[in-house]
Amino acid sequence: LPKPLESVLTGGRSRSNSPAISRNGVDSGVAKRAQSTGRSSFVPPVGANVRPLQAVEVANGTPRERRTIYPDPTFAQSGRSRDSHDSSTLTEEVEMLKDENVNLLEKLGLAEEKFRQSEARTRELEKQVANLGDGLSMEVKLMKRREEMLVRKEQEIRKALISKNDKSEEITTLQQQLQSASEKAAVAERKLNEAESETKALRTMTQRMILSKEEMVTFLSLLIQRCNLTERSVVLWKC
């Protein structure tokens, strides 16, 4: 038990065990027994020294006028009944305090049990939070891995695009080279056609220049005749 409640409980017990309260309780019990048996309620307390009634001298004027006064037994009886009533009220208060202590102890037990339950709940919540943190950390790791994979794919796509652009540039250069080659081929073909036409013309010219045998004979006879004529003309001119 907590120290404050133990002190309250032990205090109530110590007060209930005090000699005055126990004596008053005994007096009240004896008085109740006396009332139940029909006897007089004037019973001396247990453990108290019973002294005989003594005369009390009251000074009233001169010593001759002093008179002896004896105590009234009804007054003593009323005082004892008042003491017994006080003791009964004290016992009732002690019982009430004990009941309050029991109630407080029950409430304390309930509070401790609730506190334990709350501690267990907090531990479970901490475990759940830790599990959630682990799950979140795993999700964060997976997200990081996915981001890294996406970055790698993006880099690969960029490289492929760059290589494609390079290839497209190569294709364009090849197309340009092919076009220039086709143009050169067209020029060469035109020149070839021109050369072929020239060769044909030369062939025709050479064919025309080449004489047949009959033409050669006639041509030679004509030359001989011309030579003879020239010789005759020279001889005649000399003469």
C-alpha positions, 0 to 999 in steps of 0.5 A: 500500500502507499505510505499515506494510506498506510499512515491513515489506516495505522492512525485509525487503528492506533486511535481505536487502540488508545486506552481512552477510547477502549475504556470508553468503549468498555464503559459504553458496553457496561452501561448497555449491559446494565440498562439491559438487565434493569440495573442502575447505569452508574458503573465505574470505568474499568481500571479507574481508581474509585475514590469515596465521595468527599465533602467540599467546603465552600467559603461563604463569608466567615468560617462559621458560615462555611457549609459542607456540600456533597456532589450530586450523583445524578450529575456524575451519572450524566457526565458518564453517559455523556462520556459513553456517548462521546466514545460511541460517536468516536467508535462510529467515526473510527468505523467510518474512517475504516470504511473510508480507508477500505473504499480508498484502498479499493479505489487505489486498487482500481486505479493501480489496475487501470494504470497497469492496463494503461501501461500495457496499452502504452507498451502495445501502442509503442510496439505498434508504433515501432512496427509502423516505423519499421514498415515505414522504413521498409517502404522508404527503402523500397521507394528509394530503390524504385527511384534509383531504378527509375533514374537508371531507366531514365539514363538508359533512355537518354543514352538510347535517344542520344545514340539514336540521334547519333545514328540518325545523324549518321543516316542523314550523312549517308543519305547526303553522301548517297545523293551526292554519289547519285548526282556524280553517277548521273554526271558520269553517265551523261559524260559516258553518253557524250563519249559514246556519241563522240566515239560513234562520230569518230567511227563514222568519220574513220569509216568514211576516211577508209577507202575500199580497194576499188576506190584506192585503184581509181584514186591512184589512177587519177593521181598518176594521170595528174602526175603525167599531165603535170610532167607534160605541162612542165616539158611544154613550158621548158620548151 
